[in-house]
Amino acid sequence: MRDSVHILMEGTPEGIFLVDVEKKLLTHPQVQEVHDLHVWSITSGLNALSCHVVVDGEMNIHESSILIENLEQSLLELGIHHATIQVESASHPQTEAHSDALVCDISEQQTEGNNHIGHNH
């Protein structure tokens, strides 16, 4: 029951540490930074990841596709089988809504009397 609740709440899977995942991604020579990192279980034994990686602004779409494929392969070593990785240029400006925080915090915010779930960093 506890494991089921942990999966439903999208908790980080047991045995996976975000710092280790970040280090693994940063070992690739083209990755300068990692942020908005989230790892969760889709079901028991099937782990997923989403994150943003910062690279040199000169990378083209083909090169970024190869980078994503390489990163996905390296994540298999950590037991992460599905990854959604957003590639960003180092020149991409950081805004209040999009900071360089490693972990993306989703919390409830009030907007004009309506409850709204949004990102906070």
N, C-alpha and C positions, 0 to 999 in steps of 0.2 A: 504494500500500500504506500509506504514511504517513498519507494523508488518511482512509483507511478505519479505521485504528487510532484516530486522533483522534476520529472520529465514534463508534466503539464505546466509547471511554473517556469519552464525553460531555464532551469538551473544549470550551471556548468557541470558537465559530467564528472563523476568521481575519477580521480587519477589524472585529470587534465588540469594543468595550471596555466593561467593566462600569461604569466611571465615567461614560461617555457615556450608557449606558442609564439609569443612576440619574438623571443630570441631566435627561434627556428626561422621565422619569416625574415628577420634581419640578417641572417647568414647569407642570403642571396645578395650578391654584390650590387644589384640595381636598386634594392630597396633601401631607402634612406630613413624611413620612419613608418610606424604602424599606429593607427588610432581607430577608434570606434569598433574595437574588437569585442566580439560576442561569440561564445561557443555554447551549444546546447545539444541535447539529445532529441532526435526526431522520434525515435523509439529505442528500446533497449538495444545497445550495441551499435546504433547508427547515429554518429555524431556529425553535427553541422557547424559551420563557421561563417561569419560575415565580418568583414573589416575593410578598412581603407589602407592602401599602401601608397607612400609618397615616393616618386621616382624623379629622375632628371626630366626636365620639361621637353627635351628633344626626342623622347621616345615616341615612335609612331604606333598606330593601332595594331599592326602586325606584330611588332616587338612586344607590345603590352599583352597581346594574346599569348605569345610564347611564355612571357613572364608568369602570367596567371597559371598556365598549364604546369610550369615548373614548380610553382608554389603549391599547387594542388597535390602534385606528386610527393613533395616533401612533407606535406601535412598527413599523408597516409601513415607515415612512420609514427605519428602521435595518435593514431586512431581516429582521425578526422576524415570522413569519407565524402562529405559534400561541402563545397566552399563557394561562397559568393564574395569575390574580391573586387573592390573598386580601386582602380589605379588613378592617382592624382599627380599632377605636376607639382614640383617643389615651389613653383611660382604661384600656385593656387592660393588666393588670399584666404586667411582664416577669418571667420566672422564669429560673432557671439553665439550664433546658432550652430556653428560648425568649428569647434575648437580642435586642439591637438591632444585632447584627453585620450588615453589608451582605451578606456572602457566607456562605452556609451550608456548613460543612465536614463532610463525611461521612467518618467514620473507623471503624476497627474497635475495639470495646470488649469487654472480658471481663465476663461476667455468670455467676456461679455455675458456672464451668467450661465454659460454652458460649460459642462465638464469636457475637457479635452486632454487626451493622452498625447504627449509629445516628448521630444528629445531634450534633455538637459545635459550640459557638459560642465 
